[in-house]
């Protein structure tokens, strides 16, 4: 499948494949870079089945290296450029044998770690003669899990080229959403527009400058976009579709986004690194209800928890046991509600707050908090209580400075009118700190 992808690069020829920092690269340029990487990897003895860390931002060189590694059956570990303990942890966990560091300026460094990858999951990929992919979970609550995927199966799912679109590369390629965006765009002859940073103004400027049609992103970023009003400062008339996933979307944010971008289709996506990206159909632009499924996917709901079976599911974790049942369904740990064929994602059961036996899902409370005029961001978590086991804590970032005691009073009063008593935050903290990770996903403390 990788060879057919490279053949398509030649067919797409002078069409823009990438726009990086305003510089355009055609598919012909990309094909030439893939050939260059093939030669480089040959010269350095990097072959099939080797575990290779590919470290760098999503630019033309990194994209070409990714394709070249897959083409020779390598097991690629895409990582951001970093140093220190986290890099060492990733290398050790993934059993990285070779690290290729791309500096974004045409420079590249290849390091041999002296390590031999002996894990059985790497062996399965080698025995099958298929390229592999290792991604790391967010690891917000501890050590990141190393997820092993069959890259050959992932490539096969994209099928024949159809409509080519100009898509913003918001999600990084060490994330399943970023990998999916890259491969889907290149397979269909589209253009991936990358940005130097992910501030709302930078993203909107790129959409306006390069006629971006699709923005795959996160609810956290979309809330930041609305707060910044950057969408009002740039011409976003080219934008046709905004897809959002990775975390629950507050209803209030979705409503405001629909008002701000009335001509743009809003689509909820659902996927996990362990499973891939499922086909979805939103009930409407302003609705959080969605149909899940599509070719290669099946799901069932067990005691309110979503279990999914996928043809592109991971082989397993390198450093943890995999929660598959006997029929191959994976426990997503996402709590859901159902309405006929539609499903609504409530949030991770690990984030559930148990208040005297009553369940509180943070996203519901956060959505209500965002209705308050002076609340820009809100993160809800649990705090231990010797009376009820847990109480609800809200951390809020304000639009304008205010007395924290008055904010607490207003939060309790407003939420008291909108929520059951046990869902009302008893602890309110005012903070100017960022409430999201570098993947623009809300960081919560598990209850």
C-alpha positions in Angstrom: 0.0 0.0 0.0 2.9 2.4 0.7 4.2 1.8 -2.9 0.8 2.8 -4.3 0.8 5.9 -2.2 4.2 6.9 -3.6 2.8 6.1 -7.1 0.0 8.6 -6.4 2.5 11.3 -5.5 3.8 11.0 -9.1 0.3 11.1 -10.5 -0.7 14.2 -8.5 2.5 15.9 -9.8 2.4 19.6 -9.5 -0.5 19.7 -7.1 0.4 21.2 -3.7 0.9 18.4 -1.2 2.1 20.5 1.8 2.3 24.2 2.8 4.8 24.6 5.6 5.4 28.0 7.1 4.0 29.5 3.9 6.2 27.5 1.6 4.5 25.2 -0.9 5.7 21.7 -1.7 4.1 19.8 -4.6 3.6 16.0 -4.8 6.5 15.9 -7.2 8.7 17.6 -4.6 7.5 15.2 -2.0 8.2 12.1 -4.2 11.7 13.4 -4.7 12.2 13.8 -1.0 11.0 10.2 -0.4 13.6 9.0 -2.9 16.2 11.0 -1.1 15.2 9.4 2.2 15.3 5.9 0.7 18.9 6.5 -0.3 19.8 8.0 3.1 18.2 5.0 5.0 20.0 2.5 2.6 23.3 4.2 3.3 22.8 4.0 7.1 21.6 0.4 7.0 18.1 1.0 8.3 15.9 -1.9 7.1 12.6 -3.7 7.5 11.4 -4.4 11.0 13.7 -1.9 12.7 12.2 0.3 15.3 12.9 3.9 14.3 12.1 7.1 16.3 11.3 9.9 13.8 11.7 13.1 15.8 10.6 16.4 14.3 7.7 18.7 13.4 5.3 17.8 10.6 7.2 19.3 7.6 8.1 18.1 4.2 11.2 16.2 5.4 9.4 14.5 8.2 6.5 13.5 6.0 8.8 12.1 3.4 10.8 10.2 6.0 7.6 8.7 7.4 6.5 7.4 4.0 10.0 6.1 3.2 10.2 4.2 6.5 6.8 2.7 6.0 7.7 1.7 2.4 10.6 -0.4 3.7 8.6 -2.1 6.4 10.0 -0.1 9.3 8.3 0.3 12.7 8.1 4.1 13.1 7.8 5.9 16.4 6.9 9.6 15.6 7.9 11.9 18.4 8.3 15.7 18.9 11.8 17.0 19.1 12.7 16.9 22.7 15.5 15.9 25.1 15.8 14.7 28.6 13.8 12.2 30.7 10.7 12.0 28.5 12.7 11.2 25.4 14.6 8.6 27.2 11.3 7.1 28.5 9.8 6.9 25.0 12.9 5.4 23.6 13.2 2.7 26.3 9.5 1.8 26.3 9.3 1.6 22.4 12.6 -0.3 22.3 13.9 2.3 19.8 16.9 1.0 17.8 17.5 4.0 15.6 16.6 7.6 16.2 16.4 10.1 13.2 16.2 13.7 14.3 15.0 16.2 11.7 15.7 19.9 12.6 13.3 21.5 10.1 16.1 23.3 8.3 17.3 20.5 6.0 19.5 18.9 8.7 19.1 15.4 9.9 21.0 13.3 12.5 20.8 9.5 12.8 21.6 7.9 16.1 22.0 4.2 16.9 20.8 3.5 20.5 22.6 0.1 20.9 19.2 -1.4 21.8 17.6 -4.5 20.2 13.8 -4.6 20.0 12.7 -8.0 21.3 9.1 -7.4 22.2 6.7 -10.0 20.8 4.5 -7.3 19.2 7.5 -6.0 17.2 8.1 -9.6 16.2 4.5 -10.0 14.9 5.0 -7.1 12.6 8.3 -8.4 11.3 6.8 -11.9 10.8 3.9 -10.4 8.8 6.3 -8.2 6.8 4.2 -5.2 7.4 5.2 -1.7 8.5 4.4 -0.7 12.0 3.5 2.4 14.0 4.1 3.1 17.8 2.1 5.9 19.3 2.0 7.0 23.0 -1.1 7.8 25.0 -1.3 11.3 26.5 -0.1 10.0 29.9 -1.8 12.7 31.8 -2.3 10.4 34.8 1.0 8.6 34.8 3.4 6.8 32.5 2.4 6.9 28.8 1.2 3.6 27.2 3.0 2.5 24.0 0.4 1.5 21.4 1.5 -0.8 18.5 -0.4 -0.6 15.3 -0.2 -2.3 11.9 0.5 0.6 9.6 -0.2 -1.5 6.5 -3.8 -2.0 7.6 -4.2 1.7 8.3 -3.0 2.6 4.8 -5.3 0.1 3.2 -8.5 1.7 4.7 -8.1 4.9 2.7 -9.1 3.4 -0.7 -9.0 5.1 -4.0 -8.5 8.9 -4.3 -11.8 10.9 -4.1 -12.3 14.5 -3.3 -9.1 16.4 -2.6 -9.4 19.1 0.1 -7.1 21.6 1.7 -6.8 20.6 5.3 -5.1 22.3 8.3 -2.6 20.1 10.1 -3.6 21.0 13.6 -3.1 17.7 15.3 0.6 16.6 15.4 1.7 13.3 13.9 2.6 11.7 17.2 -1.3 11.6 17.7 -3.7 9.2 15.9 -5.7 12.2 14.6 -2.6 13.8 13.1 -1.5 10.6 11.4 -5.0 10.1 10.0 -5.1 13.7 8.7 -1.7 13.3 7.0 -2.4 9.9 5.4 -6.0 10.8 4.4 -4.9 14.1 2.8 -2.0 12.6 0.9 -3.9 9.6 -0.3 -6.6 11.7 -1.8 -4.3 14.3 -3.4 -5.3 17.1 -1.0 -3.1 19.8 0.6 -2.0 19.7 4.2 -1.4 23.2 5.6 0.8 23.2 8.7 1.2 26.1 11.2 4.1 27.2 13.3 2.0 27.5 16.4 -1.6 26.8 17.3 -2.8 30.1 18.5 -6.2 31.0 17.2 -4.9 34.0 15.3 -2.2 31.9 13.6 -4.7 29.2 12.6 -7.3 31.6 11.3 -4.6 33.5 9.3 -3.5 30.2 7.7 -7.1 29.3 6.8 -7.5 32.7 5.1 -4.2 32.7 3.3 -4.3 29.2 1.9 -8.0 28.6 1.4 -8.2 25.9 4.0 -11.5 23.9 3.7 -11.2 21.5 6.6 -10.1 22.1 10.2 -9.7 19.0 12.4 -9.2 20.1 16.0 -10.3 19.8 19.6 -13.1 21.3 21.7 -10.5 23.1 23.8 -9.1 24.9 20.8 -12.5 25.8 19.5 -13.4 27.4 22.9 -10.1 29.4 22.7 -11.0 30.5 19.2 -14.4 31.8 20.4 -12.8 33.7 23.3 -10.2 35.3 21.1 -12.6 36.4 18.4 -9.9 35.6 15.9 -12.5 34.2 13.5 -13.9 37.7 13.2 -10.5 39.2 12.2 -9.9 36.9 9.2 -11.7 35.8 6.1 -12.7 32.2 6.7 -15.1 31.9 3.7 -13.1 28.9 2.4 -13.8 26.8 5.5 -16.4 24.1 4.8 -15.9 21.6 7.7 -14.8 21.7 11.3 -14.3 18.3 12.9 -13.7 17.9 16.6 -12.8 15.0 18.9 -10.3 13.7 21.5 -12.5 14.9 24.4 -16.1 15.7 25.2 -17.5 18.9 23.6 -19.3 21.3 25.9 -22.8 21.9 24.6 -22.4 25.6 25.1 -19.2 25.8 23.1 -20.9 23.9 20.2 -23.9 26.3 20.2 -21.6 29.4 20.2 -19.5 27.9 17.4 -22.5 27.2 15.3 -23.6 30.8 15.7 -20.1 32.1 14.9 -19.6 29.9 11.8 -23.2 29.3 10.5 -22.1 28.2 7.0 -19.6 25.7 8.3 -20.5 22.1 8.9 -19.6 20.9 12.4 -18.8 17.2 12.7 -18.0 15.2 15.8 -15.3 12.5 15.3 -14.6 9.5 17.5 -11.4 7.6 17.6 -8.7 6.3 19.9 -5.0 5.6 19.1 -5.8 2.0 20.1 -8.6 1.7 17.5 -8.2 4.2 14.7 -10.8 6.8 13.6 -14.4 5.6 13.3 -16.9 6.9 10.7 -19.4 9.2 12.3 -22.6 11.1 11.5 -23.7 13.9 13.7 -27.4 14.4 14.4 -26.9 18.1 13.5 -24.4 20.9 13.7 -25.6 21.9 17.1 -26.0 18.3 18.5 -23.6 16.1 20.5 -25.5 13.0 19.4 -23.7 11.0 16.8 -24.0 7.7 14.9 -20.9 5.5 15.1 -19.7 2.7 12.9 -18.6 2.3 9.3 -16.7 -0.4 7.5 -14.3 -2.3 9.7 -15.9 -1.1 13.0 -18.5 -2.5 15.4 -19.5 -1.5 18.8 -21.6 -2.5 21.8 -22.5 -0.8 25.1 -22.0 -2.8 28.3 -23.3 -1.2 31.5 -23.2 2.3 29.9 -19.6 1.9 28.7 -18.6 1.9 25.0 -16.8 -1.2 23.7 -15.5 -1.1 20.1 -14.1 -3.7 17.7 -11.9 -2.5 14.8 -10.1 -4.0 11.9 -7.3 -1.5 12.5 -7.1 -2.0 16.2 -3.8 -2.1 17.9 -1.8 -5.3 18.3 -1.5 -4.3 22.0 0.5 -2.2 24.4 4.3 -2.6 24.8 4.0 -1.8 28.5 0.5 -2.8 29.7 -2.1 -5.5 29.2 -4.7 -4.7 26.5 -8.4 -4.5 27.5 -9.9 -6.6 24.7 -12.7 -9.1 25.5 -13.0 -12.6 24.0 -14.8 -11.3 21.0 -12.1 -8.6 20.2 -14.0 -5.6 21.6 -11.9 -2.9 23.3 -13.1 -1.2 26.5 -12.8 2.5 25.6 -13.7 3.5 29.2 -16.0 6.1 27.7 -19.4 6.4 29.3 -22.2 7.0 26.9 -26.0 7.6 26.6 -28.1 6.2 23.7 -31.1 7.5 21.8 -32.0 5.0 19.2 -29.1 4.7 16.8 -27.4 7.8 18.2 -24.8 7.9 21.0 -23.6 10.7 23.2 -20.2 10.6 24.8 -20.3 11.6 28.5 -16.7 11.2 29.3 -14.1 8.8 30.7 -15.2 6.7 33.6 -11.8 7.5 35.2 -12.9 11.2 35.3 -16.3 10.4 36.9 -16.9 12.2 40.2 -18.8 10.1 42.7 -20.7 12.4 45.1 -22.4 10.3 47.8 -23.2 7.6 45.2 -24.3 10.1 42.5 -22.4 10.3 39.2 -21.1 13.6 38.0 -19.5 13.9 34.5 -17.2 17.0 34.3 -18.2 17.9 30.8 -21.8 18.6 31.9 -20.8 21.0 34.6 -18.1 22.6 32.4 -20.8 23.4 29.8 -22.9 25.2 32.3 -19.9 27.1 33.7 -19.2 28.3 30.1 -22.6 29.9 30.0 -21.5 32.4 32.5 -20.4 35.7 30.8 -17.1 36.1 32.7 -15.9 32.5 32.5 -13.5 31.9 29.6 -12.4 28.4 30.5 -13.5 25.8 33.0 -12.1 22.5 34.2 -14.1 20.3 36.6 -12.6 17.6 38.7 -13.3 15.8 42.0 -11.9 16.6 45.4 -12.0 14.2 48.4 -14.5 14.8 51.1 -14.9 12.9 54.4 -18.6 13.5 54.2 -19.7 12.6 50.7 -16.5 10.8 49.4 -16.0 13.5 46.7 -17.2 17.0 46.0 -17.1 18.9 42.7 -14.2 21.3 42.2 -14.2 23.9 39.4 -11.1 25.7 38.1 -12.1 28.7 36.1 -10.2 31.2 33.9 -11.9 34.6 33.8 -12.5 37.0 30.9 -12.0 39.9 33.2 -10.4 40.0 36.7 -12.8 39.6 39.6 -12.8 38.9 43.4 -12.4 35.1 43.8 -14.9 35.1 46.6 -17.5 36.8 44.4 -16.7 34.4 41.6 -17.3 31.5 44.0 -20.7 32.9 45.0 -21.7 33.5 41.4 -20.7 30.0 40.3 -22.6 28.4 43.1 -25.7 30.5 42.5 -25.7 30.1 38.7 -25.0 26.3 38.8 -27.6 25.9 41.6 -30.2 27.1 39.1 -29.0 24.9 36.3 -27.9 21.7 37.9 -28.9 19.2 40.6 -27.4 20.1 44.0 -24.8 17.4 44.0 -23.3 18.6 40.7 -22.8 22.2 42.0 -19.1 23.0 42.6 -18.4 23.4 46.3 -14.8 24.4 45.6 -14.0 27.1 43.1 -10.5 28.1 42.1 -9.7 31.1 39.9 -6.6 30.6 37.8 -4.9 32.1 34.8 -2.9 29.0 34.0 -3.5 27.0 30.8 -6.0 24.2 31.3 -4.9 22.0 28.4 -2.0 19.8 27.4 0.3 20.4 24.4 -2.2 18.3 22.4 -4.9 20.9 23.2 -6.8 18.5 25.2 -8.2 19.5 28.6 -6.1 18.2 31.6 -8.2 16.9 34.5 -7.2 15.3 37.7 -8.9 11.9 37.8 -11.4 11.6 40.6 
